[in-house]
Amino acid sequence: MIGRNDPCPCGSGKKYKKCCQSKQAVSVEAVQMEELEGLLQTFYDVYPERKDIPDYLELANEWKRSLNTYLPEEEMIEAIVLDEFFFHHRPDIWTGYLDKQKKKLLRPSVLRVIDTWRRPQAIIGEVIDVEDGYITVKSIFNGEVIRLRRESEKPVPVGVHLFCFMLPDGTGEESQYLAVSSLIFFPTDHGEVIKEFANQFTSGEEQDISAFLKENAMNFWMLLGQNGYQGGEFTEFEATVLLDVMAFLEQHDRTATKLLEIVEDFLVEQQPNARKETAIAAGAIRFGQEHSFFEPLSMTLKEIAEWFDVSPSSMNKYYKELDAYCLSKASE
């Protein structure tokens, strides 16, 4: 019998649990999830219909006038507004779509899930735990704890905040959800302004969270923008490290996409606390050189450290941390 942590017999080099174990049988749950994912994708492929586009554009242009100063990418504003339009302003479009789909579906388990999908909920919360398949999130408004299905294997650090509209994930487990569309993470340097927004909410019979978020949605994004948020997933510190690495590679006519991906994950997951961003960048370049992520440089380690204006010992510290990080990921 093959153990979950044994090498996969297919020869991929991965552990069995990370490779073919999930392919051995297609469960009823997997088929159901595939149908549910298809329902969500089809909705965004078809809607809004032509008759609803003027209303959507009116809302989108209102948001753009207020947020263009802060969010330079119009596509991001349009994506945020689309969910606001569907789930806060015109929920009849979403429920009408579900009613049409119910007439086409035969699988009872899928029909039961759709009956729980009529009112997507918006959540702003803090990540308090991360597992293989789910993120545990604590609402900033009332402290409610939910589990949100992970959309990818990209690292998610504890302590960051996120925003999305969510639906029950179809497992039947209480307080277990999936994101309807975009799951947006906010870098940790916006934590205080998110708490400031939470303080504007007063719980009580006269106000509920859904109504508050509908009324104050644009204000939330304006507060983030005023705090320097521009739609990026990295803190200013993390972005500076990555820009320093890219600047070095560009000046030395090298490309190293895989190295940049590793550094991104390292920064997000490990949250290194360096006095100078350039020390991590220098360590990343040494790591890339040692592991052949780019064509070798005719530079000594001392010269690489001098290019970044850091000491060789500082550079070596983060080279070792990156090396240990990659070894730990490989052993998972």
Secondary structure, DSSP 8 states (H G I E B T S, - for coil): ---TTSB-TTSSSSBGGGTTGGGS---HHHHHHHHHHHHHHHHHHH-S-GGGHHHHHHHHHHHHHHHTTT---HHHHHHHHHHHIIIII-HHHHHHHHHHHHHH---HHHHHHHTT-SS-EEEEEEEEEE-SSEEEEEETTT--EEEEE-SSSS---TT-EEEEEEEE-SS--TTEEEESS--EEE-GGGHHHHHHHHTT---BTTB-HHHHHHHHHHHHHHHHHHTT--S-SS-HHHHHHHHHHHHHHHHTT---HHHHHHHHHHHHHH----S-HHHHHHHHHHHHHHTTSS---S--HHHHHHHTT--HHHHHHHHHHHHHHHHHHHH-
